[in-house]
Amino acid sequence: MDEWKKWRPETLAVQAGYVPGNGEARVLPLYQSTTFKYNDAQSVADLFDLKTNGFFYSRLANPTVAAFEEKIAALEGGVAAVATSSGQAANAMAIMNLAQAGDHVVAASSLYGGTVSLFSNTLKKSGISFTFISPEASEAEIAAAIRPETRAIFAEVLANPALIVLDIERFAAAAHRHGLPLIVDNTFPTPVLCNPFRFGADIVTHSTTKYIDGHASSLGGIVVEKGGFDWGCGRFPGLTEPDESYHGVVYTRDFPACPYSVKLRAQLIRDFGVPQAPFNAYLSNMGCETLHLRMERHSANALALAEFLKRHPKVGWVNYPGLADSPQRDLCQKYLPKGASGVLCFGVRGGKAAGEVVMNSLRLAAIVVHVADVRTCVLHPASMTHRQLSEAEQIAAGVSPDLIRVSVGIEHIDDIVADFDQALNRVG
């Protein structure tokens, strides 16, 4: 809808994606159906041949999922989006849509541990190689990592859990100078706090399981295409040469507005079978309606807790980009002016053992293997989310042995602070 281009993020979060007709449901309906009826064979044939838009099997497209995809595309300012079964699936599909055996990708080292494992193990076994570089690398250092067979540069806008703010413009400039797309994971900031497309990114991914859903109730991921990238530079034959699995369709020729998204859905979602479930899309769409309100509270609470922890005598260090003295402060103000999201990290004086005392003493905050929902929670990445990485890989990802990651919820800040205070005071 043309109106969506005029609306602000707060309005898009509520209104975009679904427009009911006269007498239809005001709230996005849940189409909990795997299949859809047609009156003639040609209609289905045209859908299979990508000649018309529509729904015939929910592994490829579903009305509830499609509405959610449109909402996130509108929030990010992209031309199209494809929802996946998880954030891991989103990142895997984003890479595999461009790279195949023998190809190469440059990636920032400060990634979520599961993403590092996906890249350095699973996709490596598929023949796609990765070079990991510092998220603070200069443009020259980025360029030095690029090879003739490189197909993309990948990074997180706000690294999990290192909380390094990516200089999107620098990475985009290096990528574009070599005819490559920049793919960024925008899970922690969400489109409410940062729009990477405005700074040069070409593809955005999310684990919608996190803040977009916001309630730890549904797994999901999404890949958003900005539109306008020149795929015809010779590096991406999958987009510019005939796809025999679809009767010779050429994505850049036949779908010039969003070739990347059409290929991702028609090839990878179809073949790997990793669409987002309709019920999960329904829940995530509902959660997204309050995204702008929650991100404001998450950011405010995280900043207040970070400032409290910095003053506490039992705390050795605190990492939160929104702090006035954070080394990430300038980049944070540039890319995250509305808030630095709800995740912070800190270390307790006394190391890992003292940190365990704190984690075991918390009452409001829970120890969970999750992040970015309405409830405050904590996690020890070195022994949990990043335990599959070597110590060197953990350090490269910004994970020190004493690091405690806090996902600050939307409870009253006084109660959150009181909980951490009593837990810290139990350290001898």
Secondary structure as UniProt FT lines:
FT   HELIX           2..5
FT   HELIX           9..15
FT   TURN            16..17
FT   TURN            22..23
FT   HELIX           41..48
FT   TURN            49..50
FT   TURN            58..60
FT   HELIX           63..76
FT   STRAND          80..84
FT   HELIX           87..96
FT   TURN            97..98
FT   TURN            101..102
FT   STRAND          104..108
FT   HELIX           113..117
FT   HELIX           118..122
FT   HELIX           123..125
FT   TURN            126..127
FT   STRAND          129..133
FT   TURN            135..136
FT   HELIX           139..145
FT   TURN            148..149
FT   STRAND          150..156
FT   TURN            160..162
FT   HELIX           168..177
FT   TURN            178..179
FT   STRAND          182..185
FT   TURN            187..189
FT   HELIX           190..193
FT   HELIX           196..199
FT   STRAND          203..207
FT   TURN            208..213
FT   STRAND          221..225
FT   HELIX           231..233
FT   TURN            234..235
FT   HELIX           237..240
FT   HELIX           244..246
FT   TURN            247..248
FT   HELIX           251..254
FT   TURN            256..257
FT   HELIX           259..263
FT   HELIX           264..269
FT   HELIX           270..272
FT   HELIX           278..288
FT   TURN            289..290
FT   HELIX           291..311
FT   TURN            313..314
FT   STRAND          315..319
FT   TURN            321..322
FT   TURN            324..325
FT   TURN            327..328
FT   HELIX           329..335
FT   TURN            337..338
FT   STRAND          343..348
FT   TURN            349..350
FT   HELIX           351..361
FT   STRAND          366..367
FT   STRAND          377..379
FT   HELIX           381..383
FT   TURN            384..388
FT   HELIX           391..396
FT   TURN            397..398
FT   TURN            401..402
FT   STRAND          403..407
FT   HELIX           413..424
FT   TURN            425..426
//
